[in-house]
Amino acid sequence: MKAFADSARLLYRGSVKTFNRFCLSAIVVVATASSAFAQATIHGDLTKDWASQKSLLVALANAMPEDKYGFKPTPAQRSFGEHVLHIAQVNMMLTQALGGKTPQPAVNMKATSKADVIKVMSDVFDYSAKVIAEFNNTSIQEAIQAAFLGPSTRARVMYFLVGHTQDTYGQMVVYVRLNGVTPPASQRP
């Protein structure tokens, strides 16, 4: 009987130790996950997404050969270069609506060369990034009056621009593929 009692006591102590280790591990996992989630903010996500948009669009614009910047799949559509400028134009217009203090860049919306068109788009992306940086997670969620959207938070305006840019990106991908170019985001090593 004593051997049974000793075995039960050891088993109980082992279970308590195992349980305590499990609880300690769970606390560490929850604390680590909580701090990771606590660091994510709408403003932070928007800042990252905007930088990603710029990289994606500049890479695509650079991939199209300069002699194809006037390419239109049909006469009624914008040319590839016009799409690049369209992104810049809409981004500039709606970024201004956010009410930032950063002065808008002096850009040539009638640019025609590949280098000039890409510079316009890149400069407007940089301008928008500076305006976004003026706000914080609270102020990016404040309501403003925005063209096309009416009363909206600043974050909604910027995510509208992300969606608009992605829509235009999708059209531009077709243009580059029709010209035998694989978009940089689709290239595999």
CNS distance restraints for C-alpha pairs under 8 A (distance, minus, plus):
assign (resid   1 and name CA) (resid   5 and name CA) 6.29 0.50 0.50
assign (resid   2 and name CA) (resid   6 and name CA) 6.12 0.50 0.50
assign (resid   3 and name CA) (resid   7 and name CA) 6.11 0.50 0.50
assign (resid   4 and name CA) (resid   8 and name CA) 6.14 0.50 0.50
assign (resid   5 and name CA) (resid   9 and name CA) 6.11 0.50 0.50
assign (resid   6 and name CA) (resid  10 and name CA) 6.25 0.50 0.50
assign (resid   7 and name CA) (resid  11 and name CA) 6.06 0.50 0.50
assign (resid   8 and name CA) (resid  12 and name CA) 6.02 0.50 0.50
assign (resid   9 and name CA) (resid  13 and name CA) 6.14 0.50 0.50
assign (resid  10 and name CA) (resid  14 and name CA) 6.01 0.50 0.50
assign (resid  11 and name CA) (resid  15 and name CA) 6.05 0.50 0.50
assign (resid  12 and name CA) (resid  16 and name CA) 6.14 0.50 0.50
assign (resid  13 and name CA) (resid  17 and name CA) 6.15 0.50 0.50
assign (resid  14 and name CA) (resid  18 and name CA) 6.00 0.50 0.50
assign (resid  15 and name CA) (resid  19 and name CA) 5.86 0.50 0.50
assign (resid  16 and name CA) (resid  20 and name CA) 5.94 0.50 0.50
assign (resid  17 and name CA) (resid  21 and name CA) 6.10 0.50 0.50
assign (resid  18 and name CA) (resid  22 and name CA) 6.07 0.50 0.50
assign (resid  19 and name CA) (resid  23 and name CA) 6.14 0.50 0.50
assign (resid  20 and name CA) (resid  24 and name CA) 6.11 0.50 0.50
assign (resid  21 and name CA) (resid  25 and name CA) 6.07 0.50 0.50
assign (resid  22 and name CA) (resid  26 and name CA) 6.09 0.50 0.50
assign (resid  23 and name CA) (resid  27 and name CA) 6.15 0.50 0.50
assign (resid  24 and name CA) (resid  28 and name CA) 6.30 0.50 0.50
assign (resid  25 and name CA) (resid  29 and name CA) 6.20 0.50 0.50
assign (resid  26 and name CA) (resid  30 and name CA) 6.08 0.50 0.50
assign (resid  27 and name CA) (resid  31 and name CA) 5.96 0.50 0.50
assign (resid  28 and name CA) (resid  32 and name CA) 6.02 0.50 0.50
assign (resid  29 and name CA) (resid  33 and name CA) 6.05 0.50 0.50
assign (resid  30 and name CA) (resid  34 and name CA) 5.84 0.50 0.50
assign (resid  31 and name CA) (resid  35 and name CA) 6.19 0.50 0.50
assign (resid  32 and name CA) (resid  36 and name CA) 6.30 0.50 0.50
assign (resid  33 and name CA) (resid  37 and name CA) 6.16 0.50 0.50
assign (resid  34 and name CA) (resid  38 and name CA) 5.89 0.50 0.50
assign (resid  35 and name CA) (resid  39 and name CA) 6.33 0.50 0.50
assign (resid  36 and name CA) (resid  40 and name CA) 7.02 0.50 0.50
assign (resid  40 and name CA) (resid  44 and name CA) 6.45 0.50 0.50
assign (resid  40 and name CA) (resid  45 and name CA) 6.87 0.50 0.50
assign (resid  41 and name CA) (resid  45 and name CA) 6.01 0.50 0.50
assign (resid  41 and name CA) (resid 137 and name CA) 6.46 0.50 0.50
assign (resid  42 and name CA) (resid  46 and name CA) 6.00 0.50 0.50
assign (resid  42 and name CA) (resid 137 and name CA) 6.13 0.50 0.50
assign (resid  42 and name CA) (resid 140 and name CA) 7.98 0.50 0.50
assign (resid  42 and name CA) (resid 155 and name CA) 7.56 0.50 0.50
assign (resid  43 and name CA) (resid  47 and name CA) 6.12 0.50 0.50
assign (resid  43 and name CA) (resid 132 and name CA) 7.93 0.50 0.50
assign (resid  43 and name CA) (resid 135 and name CA) 7.80 0.50 0.50
assign (resid  43 and name CA) (resid 136 and name CA) 6.14 0.50 0.50
assign (resid  43 and name CA) (resid 137 and name CA) 4.83 0.50 0.50
assign (resid  43 and name CA) (resid 140 and name CA) 6.51 0.50 0.50
assign (resid  43 and name CA) (resid 155 and name CA) 7.63 0.50 0.50
assign (resid  44 and name CA) (resid  48 and name CA) 6.36 0.50 0.50
assign (resid  44 and name CA) (resid 137 and name CA) 7.60 0.50 0.50
assign (resid  45 and name CA) (resid  49 and name CA) 6.02 0.50 0.50
assign (resid  46 and name CA) (resid  50 and name CA) 5.96 0.50 0.50
assign (resid  46 and name CA) (resid 155 and name CA) 7.56 0.50 0.50
assign (resid  46 and name CA) (resid 158 and name CA) 7.67 0.50 0.50
assign (resid  46 and name CA) (resid 159 and name CA) 7.67 0.50 0.50
assign (resid  47 and name CA) (resid  51 and name CA) 6.41 0.50 0.50
assign (resid  47 and name CA) (resid 129 and name CA) 7.05 0.50 0.50
assign (resid  47 and name CA) (resid 132 and name CA) 6.98 0.50 0.50
assign (resid  47 and name CA) (resid 133 and name CA) 7.62 0.50 0.50
assign (resid  48 and name CA) (resid  52 and name CA) 6.24 0.50 0.50
assign (resid  49 and name CA) (resid  53 and name CA) 6.16 0.50 0.50
assign (resid  49 and name CA) (resid 162 and name CA) 7.89 0.50 0.50
assign (resid  50 and name CA) (resid  54 and name CA) 6.42 0.50 0.50
assign (resid  50 and name CA) (resid 125 and name CA) 7.83 0.50 0.50
assign (resid  50 and name CA) (resid 129 and name CA) 6.95 0.50 0.50
assign (resid  50 and name CA) (resid 162 and name CA) 7.26 0.50 0.50
assign (resid  51 and name CA) (resid  55 and name CA) 6.40 0.50 0.50
assign (resid  51 and name CA) (resid 129 and name CA) 7.52 0.50 0.50
assign (resid  52 and name CA) (resid  56 and name CA) 6.14 0.50 0.50
assign (resid  53 and name CA) (resid  57 and name CA) 6.12 0.50 0.50
assign (resid  53 and name CA) (resid 162 and name CA) 7.19 0.50 0.50
assign (resid  53 and name CA) (resid 165 and name CA) 7.65 0.50 0.50
assign (resid  54 and name CA) (resid  58 and name CA) 5.90 0.50 0.50
assign (resid  54 and name CA) (resid 122 and name CA) 6.95 0.50 0.50
assign (resid  54 and name CA) (resid 125 and name CA) 6.17 0.50 0.50
assign (resid  55 and name CA) (resid  59 and name CA) 6.03 0.50 0.50
assign (resid  56 and name CA) (resid  60 and name CA) 6.32 0.50 0.50
assign (resid  56 and name CA) (resid 185 and name CA) 7.21 0.50 0.50
assign (resid  57 and name CA) (resid  61 and name CA) 6.04 0.50 0.50
assign (resid  57 and name CA) (resid 169 and name CA) 6.91 0.50 0.50
assign (resid  58 and name CA) (resid  62 and name CA) 6.05 0.50 0.50
assign (resid  58 and name CA) (resid 118 and name CA) 6.75 0.50 0.50
assign (resid  58 and name CA) (resid 121 and name CA) 7.85 0.50 0.50
assign (resid  58 and name CA) (resid 122 and name CA) 6.96 0.50 0.50
assign (resid  59 and name CA) (resid  63 and name CA) 6.19 0.50 0.50
assign (resid  59 and name CA) (resid 184 and name CA) 6.42 0.50 0.50
assign (resid  60 and name CA) (resid  64 and name CA) 6.74 0.50 0.50
assign (resid  60 and name CA) (resid 173 and name CA) 7.66 0.50 0.50
assign (resid  60 and name CA) (resid 183 and name CA) 6.00 0.50 0.50
assign (resid  60 and name CA) (resid 184 and name CA) 6.27 0.50 0.50
assign (resid  61 and name CA) (resid  84 and name CA) 7.25 0.50 0.50
assign (resid  61 and name CA) (resid 118 and name CA) 6.62 0.50 0.50
assign (resid  62 and name CA) (resid 114 and name CA) 7.91 0.50 0.50
assign (resid  62 and name CA) (resid 118 and name CA) 7.55 0.50 0.50
assign (resid  63 and name CA) (resid 176 and name CA) 7.82 0.50 0.50
assign (resid  63 and name CA) (resid 181 and name CA) 7.24 0.50 0.50
assign (resid  63 and name CA) (resid 183 and name CA) 6.86 0.50 0.50
assign (resid  63 and name CA) (resid 184 and name CA) 7.07 0.50 0.50
assign (resid  64 and name CA) (resid  68 and name CA) 6.58 0.50 0.50
assign (resid  64 and name CA) (resid  69 and name CA) 7.08 0.50 0.50
assign (resid  64 and name CA) (resid 176 and name CA) 5.99 0.50 0.50
assign (resid  64 and name CA) (resid 181 and name CA) 7.04 0.50 0.50
assign (resid  65 and name CA) (resid  69 and name CA) 6.98 0.50 0.50
assign (resid  66 and name CA) (resid 113 and name CA) 7.33 0.50 0.50
assign (resid  66 and name CA) (resid 114 and name CA) 5.49 0.50 0.50
assign (resid  68 and name CA) (resid  80 and name CA) 7.43 0.50 0.50
assign (resid  68 and name CA) (resid 179 and name CA) 7.72 0.50 0.50
assign (resid  69 and name CA) (resid  79 and name CA) 6.61 0.50 0.50
assign (resid  69 and name CA) (resid  80 and name CA) 5.08 0.50 0.50
assign (resid  69 and name CA) (resid  81 and name CA) 4.79 0.50 0.50
assign (resid  69 and name CA) (resid 113 and name CA) 7.98 0.50 0.50
assign (resid  69 and name CA) (resid 114 and name CA) 6.81 0.50 0.50
assign (resid  70 and name CA) (resid  79 and name CA) 5.05 0.50 0.50
assign (resid  70 and name CA) (resid  80 and name CA) 6.02 0.50 0.50
assign (resid  70 and name CA) (resid  81 and name CA) 6.16 0.50 0.50
assign (resid  70 and name CA) (resid  82 and name CA) 7.95 0.50 0.50
assign (resid  71 and name CA) (resid  79 and name CA) 5.12 0.50 0.50
assign (resid  71 and name CA) (resid  80 and name CA) 5.82 0.50 0.50
assign (resid  71 and name CA) (resid 175 and name CA) 7.57 0.50 0.50
assign (resid  72 and name CA) (resid  77 and name CA) 6.01 0.50 0.50
assign (resid  72 and name CA) (resid  78 and name CA) 6.17 0.50 0.50
assign (resid  72 and name CA) (resid  79 and name CA) 4.62 0.50 0.50
assign (resid  72 and name CA) (resid  80 and name CA) 6.71 0.50 0.50
assign (resid  72 and name CA) (resid 175 and name CA) 7.56 0.50 0.50
assign (resid  73 and name CA) (resid  77 and name CA) 6.91 0.50 0.50
assign (resid  73 and name CA) (resid 175 and name CA) 7.07 0.50 0.50
assign (resid  78 and name CA) (resid  82 and name CA) 5.63 0.50 0.50
assign (resid  78 and name CA) (resid  83 and name CA) 6.21 0.50 0.50
assign (resid  79 and name CA) (resid  83 and name CA) 6.34 0.50 0.50
assign (resid  80 and name CA) (resid  84 and name CA) 6.61 0.50 0.50
assign (resid  80 and name CA) (resid 172 and name CA) 6.52 0.50 0.50
assign (resid  80 and name CA) (resid 175 and name CA) 6.83 0.50 0.50
assign (resid  81 and name CA) (resid  85 and name CA) 6.41 0.50 0.50
assign (resid  81 and name CA) (resid 112 and name CA) 7.11 0.50 0.50
assign (resid  81 and name CA) (resid 114 and name CA) 7.35 0.50 0.50
assign (resid  81 and name CA) (resid 117 and name CA) 6.80 0.50 0.50
assign (resid  82 and name CA) (resid  86 and name CA) 5.92 0.50 0.50
assign (resid  83 and name CA) (resid  87 and name CA) 6.34 0.50 0.50
assign (resid  83 and name CA) (resid 168 and name CA) 7.01 0.50 0.50
assign (resid  83 and name CA) (resid 172 and name CA) 7.25 0.50 0.50
assign (resid  84 and name CA) (resid  88 and name CA) 6.62 0.50 0.50
assign (resid  84 and name CA) (resid 117 and name CA) 6.80 0.50 0.50
assign (resid  84 and name CA) (resid 118 and name CA) 7.18 0.50 0.50
assign (resid  84 and name CA) (resid 121 and name CA) 6.55 0.50 0.50
assign (resid  85 and name CA) (resid  89 and name CA) 6.06 0.50 0.50
assign (resid  85 and name CA) (resid 109 and name CA) 6.43 0.50 0.50
assign (resid  85 and name CA) (resid 117 and name CA) 6.46 0.50 0.50
assign (resid  85 and name CA) (resid 120 and name CA) 7.20 0.50 0.50
assign (resid  85 and name CA) (resid 121 and name CA) 6.42 0.50 0.50
assign (resid  86 and name CA) (resid  90 and name CA) 6.16 0.50 0.50
assign (resid  87 and name CA) (resid  91 and name CA) 5.97 0.50 0.50
assign (resid  87 and name CA) (resid 121 and name CA) 6.97 0.50 0.50
assign (resid  87 and name CA) (resid 165 and name CA) 6.29 0.50 0.50
assign (resid  87 and name CA) (resid 168 and name CA) 7.43 0.50 0.50
assign (resid  88 and name CA) (resid  92 and name CA) 6.00 0.50 0.50
assign (resid  88 and name CA) (resid 120 and name CA) 6.72 0.50 0.50
assign (resid  88 and name CA) (resid 121 and name CA) 4.76 0.50 0.50
assign (resid  88 and name CA) (resid 124 and name CA) 5.77 0.50 0.50
assign (resid  88 and name CA) (resid 125 and name CA) 7.45 0.50 0.50
assign (resid  89 and name CA) (resid  93 and name CA) 6.23 0.50 0.50
assign (resid  89 and name CA) (resid 109 and name CA) 7.34 0.50 0.50
assign (resid  90 and name CA) (resid  94 and name CA) 6.19 0.50 0.50
assign (resid  90 and name CA) (resid 161 and name CA) 7.78 0.50 0.50
assign (resid  91 and name CA) (resid  95 and name CA) 5.82 0.50 0.50
assign (resid  91 and name CA) (resid 124 and name CA) 6.95 0.50 0.50
assign (resid  91 and name CA) (resid 125 and name CA) 7.50 0.50 0.50
assign (resid  91 and name CA) (resid 128 and name CA) 7.41 0.50 0.50
assign (resid  91 and name CA) (resid 161 and name CA) 6.39 0.50 0.50
assign (resid  92 and name CA) (resid  96 and name CA) 6.20 0.50 0.50
assign (resid  92 and name CA) (resid 104 and name CA) 7.63 0.50 0.50
assign (resid  92 and name CA) (resid 124 and name CA) 6.13 0.50 0.50
assign (resid  92 and name CA) (resid 128 and name CA) 7.28 0.50 0.50
assign (resid  93 and name CA) (resid  97 and name CA) 6.87 0.50 0.50
assign (resid  94 and name CA) (resid  98 and name CA) 7.05 0.50 0.50
assign (resid  94 and name CA) (resid 146 and name CA) 7.02 0.50 0.50
assign (resid  94 and name CA) (resid 147 and name CA) 7.14 0.50 0.50
assign (resid  94 and name CA) (resid 157 and name CA) 7.03 0.50 0.50
assign (resid  94 and name CA) (resid 158 and name CA) 7.92 0.50 0.50
assign (resid  94 and name CA) (resid 161 and name CA) 7.75 0.50 0.50
assign (resid  95 and name CA) (resid  99 and name CA) 7.88 0.50 0.50
assign (resid  95 and name CA) (resid 128 and name CA) 5.90 0.50 0.50
assign (resid  95 and name CA) (resid 131 and name CA) 7.33 0.50 0.50
assign (resid  95 and name CA) (resid 157 and name CA) 7.93 0.50 0.50
assign (resid  95 and name CA) (resid 158 and name CA) 7.45 0.50 0.50
assign (resid  96 and name CA) (resid 100 and name CA) 6.92 0.50 0.50
assign (resid  96 and name CA) (resid 104 and name CA) 7.76 0.50 0.50
assign (resid  97 and name CA) (resid 144 and name CA) 7.58 0.50 0.50
assign (resid  97 and name CA) (resid 145 and name CA) 7.29 0.50 0.50
assign (resid  97 and name CA) (resid 146 and name CA) 5.94 0.50 0.50
assign (resid  97 and name CA) (resid 147 and name CA) 7.84 0.50 0.50
assign (resid  98 and name CA) (resid 131 and name CA) 7.80 0.50 0.50
assign (resid  98 and name CA) (resid 144 and name CA) 6.98 0.50 0.50
assign (resid  98 and name CA) (resid 146 and name CA) 7.97 0.50 0.50
assign (resid  98 and name CA) (resid 154 and name CA) 5.84 0.50 0.50
assign (resid  98 and name CA) (resid 157 and name CA) 7.85 0.50 0.50
assign (resid 100 and name CA) (resid 131 and name CA) 5.37 0.50 0.50
assign (resid 100 and name CA) (resid 132 and name CA) 7.92 0.50 0.50
assign (resid 100 and name CA) (resid 134 and name CA) 6.63 0.50 0.50
assign (resid 101 and name CA) (resid 131 and name CA) 7.21 0.50 0.50
assign (resid 101 and name CA) (resid 134 and name CA) 7.80 0.50 0.50
assign (resid 102 and name CA) (resid 127 and name CA) 7.38 0.50 0.50
assign (resid 102 and name CA) (resid 130 and name CA) 6.77 0.50 0.50
assign (resid 102 and name CA) (resid 131 and name CA) 5.93 0.50 0.50
assign (resid 103 and name CA) (resid 127 and name CA) 7.96 0.50 0.50
assign (resid 104 and name CA) (resid 124 and name CA) 7.91 0.50 0.50
assign (resid 104 and name CA) (resid 127 and name CA) 6.42 0.50 0.50
assign (resid 105 and name CA) (resid 123 and name CA) 6.89 0.50 0.50
assign (resid 105 and name CA) (resid 124 and name CA) 6.97 0.50 0.50
assign (resid 105 and name CA) (resid 127 and name CA) 6.77 0.50 0.50
assign (resid 107 and name CA) (resid 120 and name CA) 5.66 0.50 0.50
assign (resid 107 and name CA) (resid 123 and name CA) 7.67 0.50 0.50
assign (resid 108 and name CA) (resid 120 and name CA) 6.65 0.50 0.50
assign (resid 109 and name CA) (resid 117 and name CA) 7.97 0.50 0.50
assign (resid 109 and name CA) (resid 120 and name CA) 7.16 0.50 0.50
assign (resid 111 and name CA) (resid 116 and name CA) 5.74 0.50 0.50
assign (resid 111 and name CA) (resid 117 and name CA) 5.46 0.50 0.50
assign (resid 111 and name CA) (resid 120 and name CA) 7.88 0.50 0.50
assign (resid 112 and name CA) (resid 116 and name CA) 6.70 0.50 0.50
assign (resid 112 and name CA) (resid 117 and name CA) 6.16 0.50 0.50
assign (resid 113 and name CA) (resid 117 and name CA) 6.05 0.50 0.50
assign (resid 114 and name CA) (resid 118 and name CA) 6.11 0.50 0.50
assign (resid 115 and name CA) (resid 119 and name CA) 6.11 0.50 0.50
assign (resid 116 and name CA) (resid 120 and name CA) 6.25 0.50 0.50
assign (resid 117 and name CA) (resid 121 and name CA) 6.46 0.50 0.50
assign (resid 118 and name CA) (resid 122 and name CA) 5.98 0.50 0.50
assign (resid 119 and name CA) (resid 123 and name CA) 5.87 0.50 0.50
assign (resid 120 and name CA) (resid 124 and name CA) 6.25 0.50 0.50
assign (resid 121 and name CA) (resid 125 and name CA) 6.23 0.50 0.50
assign (resid 122 and name CA) (resid 126 and name CA) 6.22 0.50 0.50
assign (resid 123 and name CA) (resid 127 and name CA) 6.11 0.50 0.50
assign (resid 124 and name CA) (resid 128 and name CA) 6.12 0.50 0.50
assign (resid 125 and name CA) (resid 129 and name CA) 6.19 0.50 0.50
assign (resid 126 and name CA) (resid 130 and name CA) 6.28 0.50 0.50
assign (resid 127 and name CA) (resid 131 and name CA) 6.33 0.50 0.50
assign (resid 128 and name CA) (resid 132 and name CA) 6.13 0.50 0.50
assign (resid 129 and name CA) (resid 133 and name CA) 6.19 0.50 0.50
assign (resid 130 and name CA) (resid 134 and name CA) 6.60 0.50 0.50
assign (resid 131 and name CA) (resid 135 and name CA) 7.37 0.50 0.50
assign (resid 132 and name CA) (resid 140 and name CA) 7.83 0.50 0.50
assign (resid 135 and name CA) (resid 139 and name CA) 5.49 0.50 0.50
assign (resid 135 and name CA) (resid 140 and name CA) 5.59 0.50 0.50
assign (resid 136 and name CA) (resid 140 and name CA) 5.83 0.50 0.50
assign (resid 137 and name CA) (resid 141 and name CA) 6.77 0.50 0.50
assign (resid 138 and name CA) (resid 142 and name CA) 6.97 0.50 0.50
assign (resid 139 and name CA) (resid 154 and name CA) 7.90 0.50 0.50
assign (resid 140 and name CA) (resid 153 and name CA) 6.84 0.50 0.50
assign (resid 140 and name CA) (resid 154 and name CA) 5.07 0.50 0.50
assign (resid 140 and name CA) (resid 155 and name CA) 5.43 0.50 0.50
assign (resid 141 and name CA) (resid 153 and name CA) 5.03 0.50 0.50
assign (resid 141 and name CA) (resid 154 and name CA) 5.75 0.50 0.50
assign (resid 141 and name CA) (resid 155 and name CA) 5.77 0.50 0.50
assign (resid 142 and name CA) (resid 152 and name CA) 7.97 0.50 0.50
assign (resid 142 and name CA) (resid 153 and name CA) 5.08 0.50 0.50
assign (resid 142 and name CA) (resid 154 and name CA) 6.21 0.50 0.50
assign (resid 143 and name CA) (resid 151 and name CA) 6.25 0.50 0.50
assign (resid 143 and name CA) (resid 152 and name CA) 5.09 0.50 0.50
assign (resid 143 and name CA) (resid 153 and name CA) 4.08 0.50 0.50
assign (resid 143 and name CA) (resid 154 and name CA) 6.36 0.50 0.50
assign (resid 144 and name CA) (resid 151 and name CA) 5.58 0.50 0.50
assign (resid 144 and name CA) (resid 152 and name CA) 5.53 0.50 0.50
assign (resid 144 and name CA) (resid 153 and name CA) 5.91 0.50 0.50
assign (resid 144 and name CA) (resid 154 and name CA) 6.58 0.50 0.50
assign (resid 145 and name CA) (resid 149 and name CA) 7.64 0.50 0.50
assign (resid 145 and name CA) (resid 150 and name CA) 5.28 0.50 0.50
assign (resid 145 and name CA) (resid 151 and name CA) 4.56 0.50 0.50
assign (resid 145 and name CA) (resid 152 and name CA) 6.27 0.50 0.50
assign (resid 146 and name CA) (resid 150 and name CA) 5.03 0.50 0.50
assign (resid 146 and name CA) (resid 151 and name CA) 6.26 0.50 0.50
assign (resid 146 and name CA) (resid 152 and name CA) 6.63 0.50 0.50
assign (resid 146 and name CA) (resid 157 and name CA) 7.20 0.50 0.50
assign (resid 149 and name CA) (resid 157 and name CA) 7.60 0.50 0.50
assign (resid 152 and name CA) (resid 156 and name CA) 6.09 0.50 0.50
assign (resid 152 and name CA) (resid 157 and name CA) 6.71 0.50 0.50
assign (resid 153 and name CA) (resid 157 and name CA) 6.54 0.50 0.50
assign (resid 154 and name CA) (resid 158 and name CA) 6.36 0.50 0.50
assign (resid 155 and name CA) (resid 159 and name CA) 6.12 0.50 0.50
assign (resid 156 and name CA) (resid 160 and name CA) 5.97 0.50 0.50
assign (resid 157 and name CA) (resid 161 and name CA) 6.41 0.50 0.50
assign (resid 158 and name CA) (resid 162 and name CA) 6.32 0.50 0.50
assign (resid 159 and name CA) (resid 163 and name CA) 6.16 0.50 0.50
assign (resid 160 and name CA) (resid 164 and name CA) 6.06 0.50 0.50
assign (resid 161 and name CA) (resid 165 and name CA) 5.89 0.50 0.50
assign (resid 162 and name CA) (resid 166 and name CA) 6.13 0.50 0.50
assign (resid 163 and name CA) (resid 167 and name CA) 6.13 0.50 0.50
assign (resid 164 and name CA) (resid 168 and name CA) 6.24 0.50 0.50
assign (resid 165 and name CA) (resid 169 and name CA) 5.92 0.50 0.50
assign (resid 166 and name CA) (resid 170 and name CA) 6.17 0.50 0.50
assign (resid 167 and name CA) (resid 171 and name CA) 6.66 0.50 0.50
assign (resid 168 and name CA) (resid 172 and name CA) 6.20 0.50 0.50
assign (resid 169 and name CA) (resid 173 and name CA) 6.12 0.50 0.50
assign (resid 170 and name CA) (resid 174 and name CA) 6.74 0.50 0.50
assign (resid 171 and name CA) (resid 175 and name CA) 6.68 0.50 0.50
assign (resid 172 and name CA) (resid 176 and name CA) 6.37 0.50 0.50
assign (resid 173 and name CA) (resid 177 and name CA) 6.14 0.50 0.50
assign (resid 173 and name CA) (resid 183 and name CA) 6.38 0.50 0.50
assign (resid 174 and name CA) (resid 178 and name CA) 6.04 0.50 0.50
assign (resid 175 and name CA) (resid 179 and name CA) 6.51 0.50 0.50
assign (resid 176 and name CA) (resid 180 and name CA) 6.53 0.50 0.50
assign (resid 176 and name CA) (resid 181 and name CA) 5.18 0.50 0.50
assign (resid 176 and name CA) (resid 182 and name CA) 6.91 0.50 0.50
assign (resid 176 and name CA) (resid 183 and name CA) 6.88 0.50 0.50
assign (resid 177 and name CA) (resid 181 and name CA) 5.00 0.50 0.50
assign (resid 177 and name CA) (resid 182 and name CA) 5.90 0.50 0.50
assign (resid 177 and name CA) (resid 183 and name CA) 7.30 0.50 0.50
assign (resid 182 and name CA) (resid 186 and name CA) 6.52 0.50 0.50
assign (resid 182 and name CA) (resid 187 and name CA) 6.41 0.50 0.50
assign (resid 183 and name CA) (resid 187 and name CA) 6.50 0.50 0.50
